[in-house]
Amino acid sequence: MEYKSDLNKEKEHLKRTIAIIEESLKTVKSERDKKTQLLMELTRKFTSAEPEFYNDIPITLELVNFYTKLFRNYNTALPKPYFGKLNFDLLPDGENVVLYIGKYGIDDFNKSGSDTTLVVDWRAAVSELYYSTSFGKTGYEAPGGYIEVNVHLKTSFDIENGKLLGLYDSDIMANDDLLIKYLSRTKDTALNDIVATIQQDQNTIIRLNPFKHVIVQGVAGSGKTTVAIHRIAYLLYNYSQYLNMDNIYVIASSKLFLNYITSMLPDLDVPSVKQGTLTGFLIDMIREYDPRFTCVVVPEFWKYTTEETRALVSKTREYFMALEKDIFEKQGAVMFFGLTIMSEDYIAKFLDSRNRQKLLDKTEELDKLLKEKLYAFKDVVVSYISDNRESKEMQAYCRDVLKLEPSFIFEENISKRYTKLTLRYKNHFSSKLKRFDYFSVFRNLTGKPGKKTRIPNLSAQELSILMLMVNELKLLSSARTIRHIVIDEAQDFSELIYYCLSSVFTKANFTLVGDVMQNISDGGLASWDDVNSFVFSGEADFRTLKKSYRNTIEISAFAKNLVSEYSGTPLYIEPVIRHGRNVCFYDTKDANEKILAILTQLARNSYHICAVIFKDDQSADRFSKEIGYMAAESGLRIARLSRESENLKSGNYILSLKDAKGLEFDGVIIPDFDSYDLKKITGDLKRVYVAITRALHELHILTDSKEIARLAQ
């Protein structure tokens, strides 16, 4: 049998599918409206003192949410219900199966029975066959076990606004015409169809086991962010019994980049997840222990080596072990005069049973137990005081604590004032920690100079150490609940930070995505080896992405040639076959006029998001002031963008290199190329590589060097 798609038949199938979805939408909307009305009625009755309706409210609310989500997904899918098709036989019986793959799973809501599936969700186990390059006999891992199949055909569809524009029968998804068409689009539409063009190497990482740490090293434009975000959507879909939107946390280096990457989540059926910048996340963790904590975040000024990290962590743990010993062993038994209230043996057994509990948590629990014991011993203690009323020491105690003169030391009076006695033991074990100056201890352990200030200056590394310290005192609630942490641009953060994070969030698995070639910060990583070996004990699943889907061949070739020329080391990057305009070079004379002319031309070419990327903030600020009047006169709108900005919309932007990291633009202008010292392999060469690889379609460079232009050929 010949397996090949028929355009006319597929057009008819699409037409039928859309018609069924439209009918399903009507039913879903009707059910949603009914349940919403019922919820309002139940709420009204409950608030009208009819409590028997209370149990019906959460059930009805769940149904409202279910139909609301279903309506949103069906409505979103209507213009493009699916993007792919699978044709395979189940083995060994040979039953033929045809499945359509889409962004959302879609059923015929008005049809009863078992066979109601119109479209299979891309996250479903069987959909892995679509993203794999395997044909013929193969298989996939389903919840019920491994399923063997014989794949005959995979088809990609180009659908827009309910119209089938074309189809592609293909056995290598990476090289098909549809992928190139998507990659050629301008920036404001590029994110919409990512799920349709996920490649096999990306798909493999997305579907990795959630119970292992994952490190992804990917060249610029290899889809690292795509992988990270789609992995979240995949894990929430397939491991909902373990992961949910409240126990996944996404970390990035700036608010701008964070909003940029998480803006994709709602389109992937993930309304929201917890998210924050690294420093914001660390500060929030410290505030769980000390709500008044505040600081000024400063750049890293020192990078801890593996040995220094080990030494610092060891010093921290030794300090808290000594502190615990001081609190419990020197304390001994809890006595009331000669009466034992809590024995050393009891305390020792308690500590042995709570060996994993944090120090402050242990002392507070012991204080509660001591209070219970004091009340359990009340009759004994009251009698003991009464029996020893003649003792000068006991009389002094009763006068000071119970406010009883010697002539009034009777059991009835003692019993009435017993609460005053117990208050003397209120923080018996935790008193030292209640007065604990953790910040001074932090300064002593790290050797941080200077006096304690009201608002200290701290780097991300120092914040991570503080977080580790306060977690030694009291288990952070987030450490109990967070199960998965995703970090993008992960090369920007140090081994020490990852060690502290993994030490605190022991119940979480990490997905780290980044590119050490793009590490342009003083505290970042030169390789992943130490993180894997030291932080994750060599157990992280390390993956690489070498194909670049962002840049044209011309831009990728220039980046590759430049790095290889000045570093002496080949850069392993494989651009997808997408040609564009050659890299353009200009001398620096009348630079501002040339930049405005380039931006004007880019706008004429219908490019929507373009950037002028400077090496540092000072240069970007200066240019922003200089160009403002000239741009206004020419009718060109251009804005200064910083990492404190929260959204990236269509327009022309001026920004520094550090703020451009992780972002991408239709066209990029590098006006100060000659300010980069390309011989600084670990510094400026990496920086200019980052700037170059921000460009999707066009790259324009201002330089007076003739040699640089040669590298673009």
Sequence and secondary structure as in RCSB ss.txt:
>XXXX:A:sequence
MEYKSDLNKEKEHLKRTIAIIEESLKTVKSERDKKTQLLMELTRKFTSAEPEFYNDIPITLELVNFYTKLFRNYN
TALPKPYFGKLNFDLLPDGENVVLYIGKYGIDDFNKSGSDTTLVVDWRAAVSELYYSTSFGKTGYEAPGGYIEVN
VHLKTSFDIENGKLLGLYDSDIMANDDLLIKYLSRTKDTALNDIVATIQQDQNTIIRLNPFKHVIVQGVAGSGKT
TVAIHRIAYLLYNYSQYLNMDNIYVIASSKLFLNYITSMLPDLDVPSVKQGTLTGFLIDMIREYDPRFTCVVVPE
FWKYTTEETRALVSKTREYFMALEKDIFEKQGAVMFFGLTIMSEDYIAKFLDSRNRQKLLDKTEELDKLLKEKLY
AFKDVVVSYISDNRESKEMQAYCRDVLKLEPSFIFEENISKRYTKLTLRYKNHFSSKLKRFDYFSVFRNLTGKPG
KKTRIPNLSAQELSILMLMVNELKLLSSARTIRHIVIDEAQDFSELIYYCLSSVFTKANFTLVGDVMQNISDGGL
ASWDDVNSFVFSGEADFRTLKKSYRNTIEISAFAKNLVSEYSGTPLYIEPVIRHGRNVCFYDTKDANEKILAILT
QLARNSYHICAVIFKDDQSADRFSKEIGYMAAESGLRIARLSRESENLKSGNYILSLKDAKGLEFDGVIIPDFDS
YDLKKITGDLKRVYVAITRALHELHILTDSKEIARLAQ
>XXXX:A:secstr
      HHHHHHHHHHHHHHHHHHHHHHHHHHHHHHHHHHHHHHHHHTT GGGTTHHHHHHHHHHHHHHHHHHHH
HHTT S SEEEEEEETTTTEEEEEEEESS EE TT  SS  EEEEETTSGGGHHHHS   EEEEEEETTEEEEEE
EEEEEEEEEETTEEEEEEE S GGGSHHHHHHHTS GGGTTTTGGGG  HHHHHHHTS TTS EEEEE TTS HH
HHHHHHHHHHHHH TTT  TTSEEEEESSHHHHHHHHTTSGGGT    EEEEHHHHHHHHHHHH TT   EE   
     HHHHHHHHHHHHHHHHHHHHHHHTTT SEEETTEEEE HHHHHHHHHHTTTS HHHHHHHHHHHHHHHHH
HTHHHHHHHHHHTTT HHHHHHIIIII   GGG  HHHHHHTHHHHHHTTTTTTTHHHHT  HHHHHHHHHT  S
   SS EE HHHHHHHHHHHHHHS  HHHHH  EEEESSGGGS HHHHHHHHHH TT EEEEEE GGG  STTS 
S SHHIIIIISTT SEEEEE EESSS HHHHHHHHHHHHHHHSS    EE S      EEE STTHHHHHHHHHH
HHHHTT  EEEEEESSHHHHHHHHHHHHHHHHHHT  EEE  TT     SEEEEEEHHHHTT  EEEEEETTGGG
S TT TTTHHHHHHHHHTTEEEEEEEE S HHHHHTT 
